[in-house]
Amino acid sequence: MTRALWRTSTRSGTNGGSCVEVADNLPGVVLVRDSKDRDGGTLNFEPYAWRVFLAAVKRD
């Protein structure tokens, strides 16, 4: 996914440790990866599923 624009999640820690990066600029998919292992693969979510996940995280 060379066109993915990655950003660090606002829920990631500030100590440089456990960071999650998200790319939500591509049509039809939201990508998530570990910032410490950027070549280790990505998780792919449908945008609706990602919104449901975020709502649950914010609620709990």
C-alpha positions in Angstrom: 0.0 0.0 0.0 2.4 2.7 -1.2 -0.3 5.4 -1.2 -1.1 4.9 2.5 -0.6 8.0 4.6 0.3 6.8 8.1 -0.3 8.7 11.3 0.3 7.7 14.9 -2.9 6.9 16.8 -3.9 9.5 19.4 -4.3 6.6 21.8 -0.6 5.6 21.5 1.7 6.3 24.4 4.1 9.3 24.3 7.2 7.3 25.4 7.9 5.9 21.9 7.0 2.4 23.0 3.7 0.9 22.1 2.6 2.9 19.1 -0.1 2.1 16.6 -0.2 3.7 13.2 -3.3 4.1 11.1 -3.8 4.9 7.4 -7.4 5.9 6.7 -6.9 7.8 3.4 -7.5 4.8 1.1 -10.9 4.1 -0.3 -12.7 1.1 1.2 -10.0 0.2 3.8 -8.4 1.3 7.0 -4.9 -0.1 7.6 -3.3 -0.5 11.1 0.3 -1.4 11.8 2.9 -1.6 14.7 5.2 1.4 14.4 8.1 -0.7 15.8 7.7 -3.2 13.0 6.5 -1.3 10.0 7.4 -4.1 7.6 5.8 -6.8 9.8 2.4 -6.5 8.1 -0.8 -4.7 8.5 -4.3 -5.3 9.7 -7.0 -4.3 7.2 -10.5 -3.1 8.3 -13.5 -2.0 6.4 -14.2 1.6 7.3 -17.5 0.8 9.0 -15.8 -1.9 11.2 -13.1 0.6 12.1 -15.7 3.2 13.2 -17.5 0.7 15.3 -14.2 -0.4 16.9 -13.2 3.3 17.7 -16.6 4.0 19.2 -16.3 1.0 21.5 -12.8 2.0 22.6 -13.9 5.5 23.3 -16.9 4.3 25.2 -15.0 1.9 27.5 
